[in-house]
Amino acid sequence: MAGIRMENKIYEVGMYCRLSKDDGTDNESASIATQKSILTDYVKKQGWHLAKTYVDDGYSGTNFQRPSFQNMIKDIESGLINCVITKDLSRLGRNYLDCGPYLEVFFPEHNVRYIAVNDGVDTLNKSAMDITPFRNILNEMYSADVSVKIKSAYRARFQQGKFMGTTAPYGYVKDPADHNHLLIDDKVAHVVREIFDLALAGNGIAKIRKHINKQHILRPAAYAAEQGATGYERYFEENEENRYIWSENSVRGILRSPIYAGNLAGYKRIAANMKSKKRPSKLPEEWEVIPDTHEGIVTQEEFDTVQQLITSRRLPENKGGFENIFAGVIKCADCGYAMRAMSANRRKRPDIIDCVQYSCNNYGRYGNIMCTAHSIEARDLFNAVLTDINRFADMAVNDEKAVRAIEKRLTETDQSKAKALEKEQRKLNKRLAELDRLFSSLYEDKVMERITERNFEMMSGKYQKEQLEIEARLKEVTETLSDSYEKTQGVRDFLSLIRNYQGIKELDATIINALIDKILVSEREKLTDGMVRQEIKIYYKFIGFVGELHITPTKRWTALKPKNCTVCGVEYVPRSGISKYCPACAKKIQREKSNESKRRSRERNRQACIELSAKNDRLIWNSRRDVF
């Protein structure tokens, strides 16, 4: 410490200059040149030796991971310099928590003198150093204020629907006339369209990725580099083929981004404050979205459907090759769990669908303590849904009277309720206007001293409480009315949509996902006459649930032809294609096989005991022989 108190000491000076943003030229900014000039003059006047100049141009003072600053720290540790000077304290840094340790610990420990010329800060001057922490706090407050203003400006532009990214997302280019507006890039928009079409057809992200990779299409980063964007070439330096290898994250990012439906999305990752460098990711449903800011490559309905498919974690095809077109849509009516497609233990069927049934996943995992099976044949479900879609499609095209009846049935309750709500809305608005007049009159009475301060406070509190309650109720009424209007429009949209599917004979995942939100399957119910009935509820897009379907579950094993038992010769109807015995002989043979299995098991155990006993006898004999 005594070394830095020698005022006549010739110092080896490190001159440090910093500026947050450059002035847009290739040379150093004017402010850096000014800092250099001031500090050079100061060093000359003091008669010290200028060992080295450190410059960080375009680096924030809140971040100490600056290249030249870190080089200066290394030079201090190696003893190259023993004095650091800056134009003012804020050039060293604006973060008090990080700046303080350098001034109060690091510099003194390394016998380094620090001087901020314009602020009069000198580590040799104790009285000046006492106020330095407050200067640091003020610098940090300045940074925080600037940060808030910049963020507010960016948010305001974002709220106006202006795109603020450095480069346009894949599938778009920046509008030459307005760089904050996006235009569709015709060169690659068809790739985005194809990715969404594949997802709508029920394909998973991995399958879509494989399909795109087979076409040898430039991945988004490679395409951006080809268009002149910087920072991407490092991904392809070692292997040019990487330019054409898409990752699942690339596909998922496109399918998840609202950009492709014409909406601007932002604030996906937000730092807790200006000091924190961690930016935790938000879930897609937590992103801030500004609708209709540019032309979409896909429609909003298609985008919403894809989001539903992704979040349902659908498995479109099982190991047996069955295409599960209802995956992510079919649910248990009682517990709400998804219904899984599973083998019905049948073999040698012409169609794989006749070997599959759906069962409650909750029941499959935990048994009947959580739910029941709710089993339904895949063929029965397919036929029921196909019939119902054709019924509505035919109605929408040919039966206008029935269409009006459905519209009335689905919206009648909402319309009568809407009228009552509209009446209540008018009444609430009228009362709010009355309260405004009462407030004005009450304030005038107070000013004219016609009422006391106490009475004014009491009455104004009462009116304010009523006003808050009315505003809350008015908001609730307005939202309910908006939902009612949307439902009325939804009926028209559904009928317009389903007309396109008149006369279809086959179903696929694209049709199911375009028309249906969910299907609820109830447990089988045994009727008094011995028949079995099962209820299905289909919730269509735009209109929801219309009416339940009641089906008679089919016993698929009756589809096989009768055959003769290979033991007794009796004719019987087999339950599977490999069956050889009638039910009576099957039980008898199974019992015989079980007894035979038990006999062989006992024999194996007996032989094992004999061998173990013989082994023990040998060990005992050998041990006795060793003793004698």
Backbone torsions as a table, in degrees:
resi	resn	phi	psi	omega
1	MET	NA	-30.8	-178.8
2	ALA	-63.6	-28.6	-178.1
3	GLY	-61.2	-37.5	-175.2
4	ILE	-85.2	-3.8	177.2
5	ARG	-90.5	-2.7	179.3
6	MET	-80.2	103.4	-173.0
7	GLU	-72.0	-21.8	179.7
8	ASN	-91.4	9.5	-176.5
9	LYS	-70.7	138.4	174.9
10	ILE	-86.4	113.5	-174.3
11	TYR	-91.5	146.6	168.6
12	GLU	-91.1	106.1	-167.1
13	VAL	-95.8	134.9	168.8
14	GLY	-105.9	117.5	-177.0
15	MET	-96.5	120.4	-175.3
16	TYR	-113.4	128.5	178.6
17	CYS	-125.6	141.3	-179.9
18	ARG	-148.2	146.3	172.8
19	LEU	-145.4	141.1	-175.3
20	SER	-68.2	-43.9	-177.7
21	LYS	-133.5	141.8	178.8
22	ASP	-80.9	172.6	-175.5
23	ASP	-93.0	14.6	173.3
24	GLY	91.8	3.0	178.3
25	THR	-104.3	172.0	178.6
26	ASP	-79.4	-19.0	180.0
27	ASN	-88.3	175.5	176.8
28	GLU	-64.1	146.7	-179.3
29	SER	-67.5	158.8	-176.8
30	ALA	-60.5	-35.6	-179.2
31	SER	-64.4	-38.0	177.7
32	ILE	-62.9	-42.9	178.8
33	ALA	-61.8	-39.2	178.2
34	THR	-64.2	-44.2	178.8
35	GLN	-60.2	-43.6	179.7
36	LYS	-59.8	-43.8	-177.6
37	SER	-63.5	-45.7	-179.4
38	ILE	-62.2	-46.5	-175.9
39	LEU	-70.4	-36.3	179.0
40	THR	-64.3	-43.6	178.1
41	ASP	-61.2	-41.2	-178.7
42	TYR	-63.3	-44.2	-180.0
43	VAL	-62.9	-41.0	-179.6
44	LYS	-64.4	-42.7	-179.5
45	LYS	-62.3	-35.5	-179.2
46	GLN	-78.6	-13.9	-179.4
47	GLY	75.6	24.6	-179.3
48	TRP	-93.0	172.0	179.9
49	HIS	-102.5	125.3	178.1
50	LEU	-82.6	103.7	-176.2
51	ALA	-78.2	-41.3	-175.0
52	LYS	-164.2	150.6	177.1
53	THR	-113.6	133.1	-179.3
54	TYR	-117.3	130.2	-176.7
55	VAL	-130.6	125.7	170.7
56	ASP	-119.0	97.1	-177.9
57	ASP	-100.5	116.1	-179.6
58	GLY	97.0	23.7	-179.4
59	TYR	-119.5	136.5	-178.8
60	SER	-69.5	144.7	177.6
61	GLY	-75.3	-10.7	178.7
62	THR	-85.2	-7.6	-179.1
63	ASN	-116.7	120.9	-178.1
64	PHE	-93.6	3.3	176.1
65	GLN	-88.3	55.6	178.6
66	ARG	-97.5	139.9	-173.2
67	PRO	-59.0	-50.1	-177.2
68	SER	-69.6	-35.3	178.1
69	PHE	-62.8	-43.5	179.0
70	GLN	-66.3	-34.5	175.5
71	ASN	-64.5	-38.5	178.2
72	MET	-63.7	-41.1	178.5
73	ILE	-61.5	-41.5	178.3
74	LYS	-63.7	-39.7	179.6
75	ASP	-67.0	-34.4	176.1
76	ILE	-65.0	-44.5	-179.0
77	GLU	-65.2	-29.6	179.3
78	SER	-87.8	-3.6	176.6
79	GLY	85.2	12.2	-178.8
80	LEU	-69.5	-36.3	179.6
81	ILE	-129.3	151.8	176.8
82	ASN	-131.5	14.6	175.3
83	CYS	-149.8	133.7	178.6
84	VAL	-120.4	129.3	176.1
85	ILE	-126.3	144.8	175.2
86	THR	-134.7	163.6	179.6
87	LYS	-63.6	-46.7	175.0
88	ASP	-148.5	172.5	-174.2
89	LEU	-63.9	-31.9	-177.8
90	SER	-67.9	-21.2	177.5
91	ARG	-68.0	-33.9	177.8
92	LEU	-67.8	-42.5	178.1
93	GLY	171.8	156.6	-179.5
94	ARG	-109.3	-3.8	-179.3
95	ASN	-94.8	110.1	-174.3
96	TYR	-61.1	-40.5	-177.1
97	LEU	-62.7	-33.4	-179.6
98	ASP	-92.4	-29.5	-177.5
99	CYS	-74.0	-39.6	-178.2
100	GLY	-55.5	-48.7	-179.8
101	PRO	-58.9	-32.2	177.8
102	TYR	-68.6	-44.5	-177.0
103	LEU	-71.1	-39.9	-170.6
104	GLU	-98.5	-17.4	-177.0
105	VAL	-124.5	-60.0	-171.1
106	PHE	-64.0	-52.1	-178.3
107	PHE	-61.5	-47.7	178.1
108	PRO	-61.6	-39.3	-179.2
109	GLU	-63.4	-28.1	-178.2
110	HIS	-104.6	16.0	178.6
111	ASN	54.0	43.2	-179.1
112	VAL	-109.0	130.1	176.0
113	ARG	-91.0	135.7	179.3
114	TYR	-118.2	135.9	179.6
115	ILE	-134.0	128.6	169.1
116	ALA	-107.5	105.5	-166.5
117	VAL	-58.1	-55.0	-173.8
118	ASN	-73.0	-25.4	-178.2
119	ASP	-90.2	-7.7	-179.3
120	GLY	70.9	22.0	179.6
121	VAL	-88.2	127.9	179.0
122	ASP	-147.4	123.5	-176.6
123	THR	-65.3	-13.2	174.2
124	LEU	-81.2	-19.4	-177.8
125	ASN	-98.0	100.4	-174.7
126	LYS	-64.6	-39.5	-179.0
127	SER	-64.0	-37.4	177.6
128	ALA	-69.2	-33.4	-178.2
129	MET	-72.3	-23.1	179.9
130	ASP	-63.1	-31.1	-178.1
131	ILE	-93.2	-7.9	-177.3
132	THR	-58.6	-42.7	178.2
133	PRO	-57.0	-34.3	179.4
134	PHE	-70.7	-35.1	175.0
135	ARG	-62.7	-41.3	178.1
136	ASN	-60.8	-42.8	179.8
137	ILE	-63.0	-41.7	178.3
138	LEU	-63.8	-40.0	177.5
139	ASN	-62.7	-40.4	179.4
140	GLU	-66.9	-39.4	177.3
141	MET	-62.2	-37.4	177.7
142	TYR	-62.7	-45.0	178.8
143	SER	-60.8	-43.5	179.9
144	ALA	-62.6	-40.2	179.7
145	ASP	-64.9	-44.3	178.0
146	VAL	-62.1	-41.9	179.9
147	SER	-59.8	-44.5	-179.9
148	VAL	-62.7	-42.8	-178.2
149	LYS	-65.8	-42.0	179.5
150	ILE	-65.2	-44.2	179.4
151	LYS	-63.3	-39.2	178.7
152	SER	-63.6	-40.4	178.8
153	ALA	-64.6	-43.3	178.3
154	TYR	-63.9	-41.7	-179.3
155	ARG	-65.1	-39.3	179.1
156	ALA	-61.6	-42.0	178.9
157	ARG	-68.8	-36.6	177.0
158	PHE	-63.7	-43.7	179.8
159	GLN	-63.1	-25.4	176.6
160	GLN	-80.4	-2.1	178.6
161	GLY	84.7	22.6	-179.4
162	LYS	-91.9	130.1	178.1
163	PHE	-76.8	125.0	-173.0
164	MET	-109.9	4.4	-177.1
165	GLY	-71.2	157.4	178.7
166	THR	-69.3	-45.3	177.8
167	THR	-122.6	151.1	179.2
168	ALA	-71.2	147.3	177.1
169	PRO	-66.5	159.0	180.0
170	TYR	-54.8	131.3	-178.7
171	GLY	99.3	-7.8	-179.5
172	TYR	-133.2	159.8	170.8
173	VAL	-131.2	157.3	176.8
174	LYS	-75.0	139.5	178.1
175	ASP	-65.5	122.5	179.6
176	PRO	-57.7	-31.0	-179.3
177	ALA	-81.8	-20.4	-179.3
178	ASP	-152.7	103.0	-174.9
179	HIS	-69.2	-8.6	176.4
180	ASN	-95.2	10.9	179.2
181	HIS	-124.5	142.7	-176.5
182	LEU	-103.5	141.5	173.1
183	LEU	-121.1	150.5	179.3
184	ILE	-67.9	132.7	176.4
185	ASP	-89.7	104.3	-175.4
186	ASP	-63.4	-18.7	-177.9
187	LYS	-69.0	-35.4	-174.2
188	VAL	-126.7	0.9	-179.1
189	ALA	-60.6	-31.5	-179.8
190	HIS	-65.8	-27.0	178.0
191	VAL	-68.9	-45.2	177.3
192	VAL	-60.6	-43.8	179.9
193	ARG	-60.4	-41.8	-179.2
194	GLU	-66.3	-39.2	178.9
195	ILE	-61.5	-44.2	179.1
196	PHE	-68.4	-37.9	178.5
197	ASP	-62.9	-41.1	178.8
198	LEU	-65.1	-39.1	178.2
199	ALA	-66.9	-40.2	178.8
200	LEU	-65.5	-27.9	178.7
201	ALA	-80.3	1.8	175.4
202	GLY	98.0	6.2	180.0
203	ASN	-78.9	141.7	177.2
204	GLY	-80.8	171.6	-176.3
205	ILE	-62.4	-41.7	-179.8
206	ALA	-62.6	-41.1	-179.2
207	LYS	-68.5	-38.7	177.7
208	ILE	-64.1	-42.7	179.5
209	ARG	-58.7	-46.5	179.8
210	LYS	-60.9	-41.3	-179.1
211	HIS	-62.9	-44.5	-179.1
212	ILE	-67.5	-39.9	-179.2
213	ASN	-63.6	-33.7	179.4
214	LYS	-64.8	-25.2	-177.3
215	GLN	-85.5	-3.6	176.1
216	HIS	58.1	52.9	179.9
217	ILE	-100.8	138.1	177.9
218	LEU	-58.1	131.2	177.2
219	ARG	-69.2	160.9	-175.5
220	PRO	-52.8	-44.3	-179.4
221	ALA	-64.1	-41.2	179.9
222	ALA	-67.1	-38.6	178.9
223	TYR	-66.3	-40.5	178.1
224	ALA	-62.0	-41.4	178.4
225	ALA	-64.4	-38.0	178.9
226	GLU	-64.8	-29.9	179.8
227	GLN	-84.8	0.7	175.5
228	GLY	106.9	-1.6	178.6
229	ALA	-69.5	143.7	-178.6
230	THR	-99.5	159.5	175.5
231	GLY	94.5	0.4	-176.7
232	TYR	-106.1	-20.7	-172.9
233	GLU	-61.8	-26.2	-177.8
234	ARG	-62.0	-21.0	-179.7
235	TYR	-74.8	-18.1	-171.8
236	PHE	-121.4	7.2	-175.1
237	GLU	-64.0	-39.9	-175.1
238	GLU	-87.3	-24.4	-175.9
239	ASN	-146.3	107.3	-178.7
240	GLU	-64.0	-27.1	-178.2
241	GLU	-65.7	-21.7	178.1
242	ASN	-60.5	-20.6	179.6
243	ARG	-62.5	-23.1	-174.2
244	TYR	-112.6	11.0	-179.5
245	ILE	-105.5	106.8	179.3
246	TRP	-80.0	145.6	173.4
247	SER	-98.2	161.9	176.7
248	GLU	-64.8	-31.4	178.0
249	ASN	-64.3	-35.1	177.8
250	SER	-64.3	-45.4	179.2
251	VAL	-65.4	-45.8	-179.6
252	ARG	-62.2	-39.7	179.7
253	GLY	-61.3	-38.5	178.2
254	ILE	-69.2	-45.6	-178.1
255	LEU	-66.7	-26.6	-177.8
256	ARG	-89.0	-18.7	-171.0
257	SER	-81.1	122.0	176.5
258	PRO	-65.1	-13.3	178.8
259	ILE	-51.8	-39.8	-172.1
260	TYR	-77.0	-7.5	173.0
261	ALA	-101.5	9.3	177.5
262	GLY	90.8	15.7	-177.8
263	ASN	-114.8	145.0	176.9
264	LEU	-89.8	128.1	-179.1
265	ALA	-117.7	138.6	-179.6
266	GLY	-152.2	179.2	178.9
267	TYR	54.6	48.2	178.4
268	LYS	-81.2	-27.8	178.8
269	ARG	-139.2	119.4	-175.6
270	ILE	-126.2	129.5	176.3
271	ALA	-73.7	148.4	-178.8
272	ALA	-62.8	-39.7	176.9
273	ASN	-159.5	-179.0	-174.3
274	MET	-68.7	-21.3	-179.8
275	LYS	-81.1	-30.5	-176.7
276	SER	-79.7	131.2	177.9
277	LYS	-97.0	-4.7	178.5
278	LYS	-81.8	132.6	-179.0
279	ARG	-126.1	82.8	-177.2
280	PRO	-63.8	141.3	-179.1
281	SER	-75.0	144.9	174.6
282	LYS	-99.8	157.5	174.4
283	LEU	-70.1	151.2	-178.6
284	PRO	-53.8	-35.9	-179.4
285	GLU	-71.3	-10.2	178.8
286	GLU	-98.3	-4.4	179.0
287	TRP	-66.7	153.5	173.2
288	GLU	-90.3	127.7	-173.8
289	VAL	-125.5	129.4	174.1
290	ILE	-105.7	114.8	-173.6
291	PRO	-77.3	153.6	170.5
292	ASP	54.7	52.2	178.8
293	THR	-96.5	-17.5	-179.6
294	HIS	-160.4	175.9	-179.2
295	GLU	-74.2	130.6	-179.8
296	GLY	-87.3	149.2	175.2
297	ILE	-79.4	-30.7	174.7
298	VAL	-123.2	164.1	178.9
299	THR	-79.5	162.4	179.0
300	GLN	-63.5	-37.3	179.8
301	GLU	-64.5	-42.1	177.8
302	GLU	-64.2	-42.3	179.5
303	PHE	-62.5	-44.6	-179.9
304	ASP	-62.3	-39.2	179.2
305	THR	-64.0	-42.3	178.8
306	VAL	-62.8	-39.7	178.6
307	GLN	-62.2	-39.5	178.7
308	GLN	-63.9	-40.2	179.9
309	LEU	-67.5	-39.1	-179.0
310	ILE	-66.8	-46.6	-176.3
311	THR	-71.2	-19.9	179.6
312	SER	-81.3	-4.8	179.1
313	ARG	51.8	52.7	-172.6
314	ARG	-74.2	146.6	173.8
315	LEU	-116.2	95.2	-169.6
316	PRO	-68.2	-21.1	-177.7
317	GLU	-144.5	130.4	-179.5
318	ASN	-89.1	-179.0	-173.5
319	LYS	-64.5	-25.7	-178.0
320	GLY	-83.2	-0.2	179.3
321	GLY	92.6	5.9	178.7
322	PHE	-76.4	127.2	179.1
323	GLU	-85.1	109.1	-174.8
324	ASN	-85.5	82.5	-174.9
325	ILE	-71.7	-16.7	-179.3
326	PHE	-96.8	5.3	-178.2
327	ALA	-60.1	135.6	-179.3
328	GLY	82.0	-6.2	-176.8
329	VAL	-114.2	-39.4	-174.2
330	ILE	-84.6	128.7	-176.2
331	LYS	-131.3	156.9	173.9
332	CYS	-73.5	131.9	-176.8
333	ALA	-70.7	-22.5	-174.5
334	ASP	-95.4	-47.1	-176.5
335	CYS	-104.2	-13.3	177.7
336	GLY	84.0	-2.8	179.2
337	TYR	-69.9	157.9	175.2
338	ALA	-66.7	151.2	174.2
339	MET	-97.4	131.0	-178.6
340	ARG	-101.5	145.6	175.4
341	ALA	-80.7	132.9	-177.8
342	MET	-145.3	159.4	-179.9
343	SER	-67.1	139.0	177.2
344	ALA	-95.9	16.8	177.9
345	ASN	57.7	44.1	176.3
346	ARG	-122.6	147.0	-179.2
347	ARG	-130.0	164.1	175.4
348	LYS	56.1	50.4	172.8
349	ARG	-103.2	145.0	179.3
350	PRO	-60.7	-39.8	-178.6
351	ASP	-114.5	134.2	-178.6
352	ILE	-62.6	-28.0	-178.3
353	ILE	-61.5	-26.6	-179.9
354	ASP	-79.4	-3.2	177.5
355	CYS	-106.0	7.8	-173.3
356	VAL	-124.6	142.7	171.5
357	GLN	-135.5	160.0	176.4
358	TYR	-102.4	143.1	-180.0
359	SER	-143.1	151.7	-178.9
360	CYS	-61.7	127.4	-178.9
361	ASN	-68.3	-31.7	178.1
362	ASN	-64.4	-42.2	177.1
363	TYR	-66.9	-41.0	-179.5
364	GLY	-62.8	-31.5	-178.6
365	ARG	-84.2	-44.3	-168.3
366	TYR	-118.4	-1.7	178.8
367	GLY	79.1	-168.0	-172.5
368	ASN	-76.7	3.2	174.5
369	ILE	-75.9	-19.0	-179.1
370	MET	-107.8	-35.9	-177.9
371	CYS	-165.4	-177.1	175.2
372	THR	-113.1	174.5	-168.3
373	ALA	-66.5	-40.1	-176.9
374	HIS	54.5	31.8	-175.0
375	SER	-62.8	139.3	174.8
376	ILE	-143.1	136.0	179.1
377	GLU	-65.0	137.5	178.9
378	ALA	-59.9	-38.1	179.2
379	ARG	-65.5	-41.0	179.1
380	ASP	-63.8	-43.3	179.3
381	LEU	-63.8	-45.6	179.8
382	PHE	-57.4	-49.0	-178.4
383	ASN	-64.4	-40.6	-178.1
384	ALA	-64.8	-45.0	-178.7
385	VAL	-68.4	-43.2	178.7
386	LEU	-59.3	-43.8	-179.9
387	THR	-63.7	-42.4	-177.7
388	ASP	-67.6	-40.1	178.1
389	ILE	-63.3	-44.1	178.5
390	ASN	-63.8	-35.0	179.4
391	ARG	-63.3	-46.1	179.7
392	PHE	-70.0	-37.1	179.5
393	ALA	-64.7	-44.7	177.4
394	ASP	-62.1	-41.1	-179.9
395	MET	-62.8	-44.1	-178.1
396	ALA	-64.5	-29.7	-177.3
397	VAL	-89.6	-41.8	-167.5
398	ASN	-110.5	-22.9	-171.2
399	ASP	-119.9	85.2	-177.8
400	GLU	-65.9	-34.1	179.3
401	LYS	-63.9	-43.3	179.0
402	ALA	-66.4	-35.2	177.4
403	VAL	-61.4	-45.9	179.6
404	ARG	-63.8	-36.2	179.1
405	ALA	-64.1	-42.2	178.5
406	ILE	-65.7	-43.7	178.5
407	GLU	-58.2	-43.4	-179.2
408	LYS	-65.9	-43.0	-177.2
409	ARG	-65.8	-38.8	-176.9
410	LEU	-78.8	-26.1	-174.0
411	THR	-114.8	-6.6	-175.2
412	GLU	-59.6	-48.7	-179.6
413	THR	-62.7	-41.8	-179.4
414	ASP	-66.1	-37.8	-178.9
415	GLN	-67.1	-43.6	178.9
416	SER	-65.6	-38.7	178.0
417	LYS	-68.0	-36.7	-179.6
418	ALA	-63.9	-38.9	179.1
419	LYS	-62.2	-42.6	178.8
420	ALA	-65.0	-39.4	179.8
421	LEU	-68.5	-38.3	178.1
422	GLU	-63.1	-38.8	177.3
423	LYS	-64.2	-43.7	178.6
424	GLU	-64.4	-37.6	179.6
425	GLN	-61.8	-44.4	178.5
426	ARG	-62.7	-40.0	-179.8
427	LYS	-65.2	-41.6	179.7
428	LEU	-66.3	-41.7	178.4
429	ASN	-63.6	-38.1	178.5
430	LYS	-64.3	-42.0	-179.7
431	ARG	-67.4	-37.0	176.5
432	LEU	-60.8	-41.0	178.1
433	ALA	-63.7	-39.5	178.1
434	GLU	-63.1	-41.2	-179.9
435	LEU	-64.8	-36.1	176.4
436	ASP	-61.9	-41.9	178.8
437	ARG	-67.1	-38.8	179.3
438	LEU	-64.6	-40.9	177.2
439	PHE	-59.7	-44.6	-178.9
440	SER	-62.9	-44.6	179.9
441	SER	-65.7	-40.3	-178.9
442	LEU	-63.6	-41.9	179.7
443	TYR	-65.2	-39.2	177.8
444	GLU	-62.6	-40.9	178.1
445	ASP	-62.5	-36.6	179.1
446	LYS	-66.6	-45.7	-179.3
447	VAL	-62.4	-40.9	-179.4
448	MET	-80.5	1.6	178.3
449	GLU	60.7	32.9	175.2
450	ARG	-83.0	-19.4	173.8
451	ILE	-131.1	159.0	-179.3
452	THR	-80.7	163.6	177.2
453	GLU	-59.9	-39.1	-179.6
454	ARG	-62.8	-46.4	179.7
455	ASN	-65.3	-36.8	178.6
456	PHE	-61.7	-47.5	179.7
457	GLU	-61.7	-41.3	-178.3
458	MET	-65.2	-48.0	-177.0
459	MET	-70.0	-41.8	-179.0
460	SER	-65.3	-36.0	176.5
461	GLY	-63.5	-40.7	179.2
462	LYS	-64.1	-46.4	-179.0
463	TYR	-65.3	-38.8	-179.2
464	GLN	-65.1	-40.8	178.0
465	LYS	-61.9	-44.8	179.0
466	GLU	-63.8	-38.8	-180.0
467	GLN	-62.6	-42.7	179.2
468	LEU	-64.2	-41.1	179.1
469	GLU	-64.7	-41.1	-179.7
470	ILE	-66.6	-41.6	179.8
471	GLU	-63.7	-38.9	178.0
472	ALA	-64.9	-44.9	179.3
473	ARG	-66.6	-37.8	179.7
474	LEU	-64.1	-39.4	177.0
475	LYS	-63.2	-42.1	179.5
476	GLU	-64.0	-43.4	179.7
477	VAL	-64.0	-43.5	-178.9
478	THR	-62.1	-42.4	179.2
479	GLU	-65.6	-40.2	178.8
480	THR	-64.2	-41.9	178.4
481	LEU	-63.9	-39.8	179.2
482	SER	-62.2	-41.0	177.6
483	ASP	-63.7	-38.6	-179.7
484	SER	-64.8	-44.4	179.0
485	TYR	-63.4	-38.6	179.5
486	GLU	-65.7	-36.0	179.5
487	LYS	-67.8	-39.7	177.5
488	THR	-61.3	-44.1	178.1
489	GLN	-68.2	-32.9	-179.2
490	GLY	-62.2	-36.4	178.1
491	VAL	-61.1	-44.6	179.8
492	ARG	-64.8	-42.0	-179.8
493	ASP	-63.8	-39.5	-180.0
494	PHE	-65.2	-46.4	-179.2
495	LEU	-64.2	-36.4	176.9
496	SER	-66.3	-36.7	-179.4
497	LEU	-72.2	-45.2	-171.3
498	ILE	-74.3	-17.6	176.1
499	ARG	-58.1	-29.4	-177.2
500	ASN	-70.2	-11.5	-174.5
501	TYR	-111.6	20.4	178.9
502	GLN	-65.0	133.2	174.4
503	GLY	78.5	13.6	179.2
504	ILE	-68.5	144.3	-178.9
505	LYS	-112.8	-13.2	179.4
506	GLU	-132.7	152.4	176.6
507	LEU	-112.8	148.7	170.7
508	ASP	-140.8	175.3	-175.5
509	ALA	-62.7	-32.7	-179.4
510	THR	-63.6	-44.4	179.9
511	ILE	-66.1	-46.0	-179.2
512	ILE	-59.1	-46.9	-176.6
513	ASN	-72.5	-23.8	178.4
514	ALA	-77.3	-31.1	-171.9
515	LEU	-106.2	-28.1	-166.2
516	ILE	-121.2	135.6	174.1
517	ASP	-85.3	-48.2	179.5
518	LYS	-160.5	160.0	176.3
519	ILE	-128.0	125.7	178.6
520	LEU	-104.2	130.8	-178.5
521	VAL	-116.3	125.9	179.9
522	SER	-90.0	172.7	176.3
523	GLU	-73.3	153.2	177.2
524	ARG	-66.1	142.4	-177.9
525	GLU	-121.0	126.9	179.4
526	LYS	-91.8	122.7	-177.1
527	LEU	-84.4	170.3	-177.3
528	THR	-65.1	-27.3	-179.5
529	ASP	-85.8	6.2	178.0
530	GLY	91.2	-9.4	178.6
531	MET	-75.8	155.9	178.9
532	VAL	-111.7	132.8	-179.1
533	ARG	-128.3	148.7	179.4
534	GLN	-136.3	140.5	-175.1
535	GLU	-105.4	136.1	177.3
536	ILE	-124.2	134.3	175.1
537	LYS	-118.1	123.0	179.3
538	ILE	-105.1	125.4	177.3
539	TYR	-104.3	107.8	-176.6
540	TYR	-83.6	158.0	175.1
541	LYS	-62.5	144.3	176.5
542	PHE	75.8	-34.4	-172.8
543	ILE	-117.6	-17.4	-179.9
544	GLY	77.6	-143.1	-175.3
545	PHE	-81.5	131.2	-179.4
546	VAL	-106.9	-51.1	-179.3
547	GLY	-170.1	146.7	-177.0
548	GLU	-76.8	155.2	175.0
549	LEU	-109.7	136.5	176.9
550	HIS	-113.3	122.0	-178.4
551	ILE	-119.5	156.6	173.1
552	THR	-100.8	108.9	-176.7
553	PRO	-56.1	136.2	-179.2
554	THR	-89.8	138.4	173.2
555	LYS	-91.1	102.9	-171.9
556	ARG	-64.1	-26.7	-176.2
557	TRP	-67.1	-18.9	179.4
558	THR	-71.8	-8.1	-179.5
559	ALA	-75.6	-14.3	-179.9
560	LEU	-85.3	150.1	-179.6
561	LYS	-76.3	149.6	177.5
562	PRO	-62.5	153.0	176.2
563	LYS	-144.9	168.3	-178.8
564	ASN	-95.6	140.4	178.4
565	CYS	-65.9	134.2	-177.8
566	THR	-74.7	-8.6	179.3
567	VAL	-100.4	-57.3	-175.7
568	CYS	-101.8	-12.8	177.7
569	GLY	83.1	0.0	-179.6
570	VAL	-70.5	140.6	177.1
571	GLU	-77.1	136.8	179.6
572	TYR	-150.1	164.7	177.8
573	VAL	-97.2	114.9	-175.9
574	PRO	-73.6	153.5	176.5
575	ARG	-91.9	-15.4	177.2
576	SER	-146.7	164.2	-176.1
577	GLY	-69.5	-18.5	-177.3
578	ILE	-103.4	6.9	-179.8
579	SER	-64.0	140.6	-179.9
580	LYS	-122.0	-18.0	-172.0
581	TYR	-123.9	150.0	173.3
582	CYS	-70.3	163.1	-176.4
583	PRO	-53.7	-41.1	-178.1
584	ALA	-66.0	-46.6	179.8
585	CYS	-68.6	-33.3	179.8
586	ALA	-62.1	-42.5	178.7
587	LYS	-65.0	-41.4	-179.3
588	LYS	-64.1	-45.1	-179.2
589	ILE	-67.1	-38.6	178.1
590	GLN	-62.9	-39.3	178.8
591	ARG	-66.5	-40.9	178.8
592	GLU	-64.1	-42.2	179.1
593	LYS	-64.8	-36.7	178.7
594	SER	-65.5	-44.0	178.5
595	ASN	-63.1	-40.8	179.0
596	GLU	-63.8	-39.9	179.2
597	SER	-63.5	-42.3	178.8
598	LYS	-64.6	-40.0	179.9
599	ARG	-62.0	-44.5	179.6
600	ARG	-64.6	-36.0	178.9
601	SER	-65.6	-42.4	178.5
602	ARG	-64.6	-40.0	179.6
603	GLU	-63.0	-41.3	178.7
604	ARG	-63.3	-41.1	179.1
605	ASN	-64.7	-39.8	179.8
606	ARG	-64.1	-44.4	178.9
607	GLN	-63.0	-38.2	179.9
608	ALA	-65.0	-38.6	179.0
609	CYS	-65.8	-41.8	179.7
610	ILE	-61.8	-45.2	-179.5
611	GLU	-64.1	-40.3	179.7
612	LEU	-65.6	-39.8	179.5
613	SER	-65.3	-41.8	179.1
614	ALA	-64.5	-38.0	178.9
615	LYS	-64.9	-41.8	179.4
616	ASN	-64.7	-40.3	178.6
617	ASP	-60.7	-39.9	179.5
618	ARG	-65.3	-41.2	179.9
619	LEU	-63.1	-42.6	179.9
620	ILE	-64.5	-42.8	-179.8
621	TRP	-63.3	-42.2	180.0
622	ASN	-65.8	-39.4	-179.6
623	SER	-67.0	-37.5	178.5
624	ARG	-67.6	-39.4	-179.5
625	ARG	-65.2	-36.8	178.9
626	ASP	-65.8	-34.6	-178.4
627	VAL	-67.8	-44.0	-177.1
628	PHE	-86.7	NA	NA
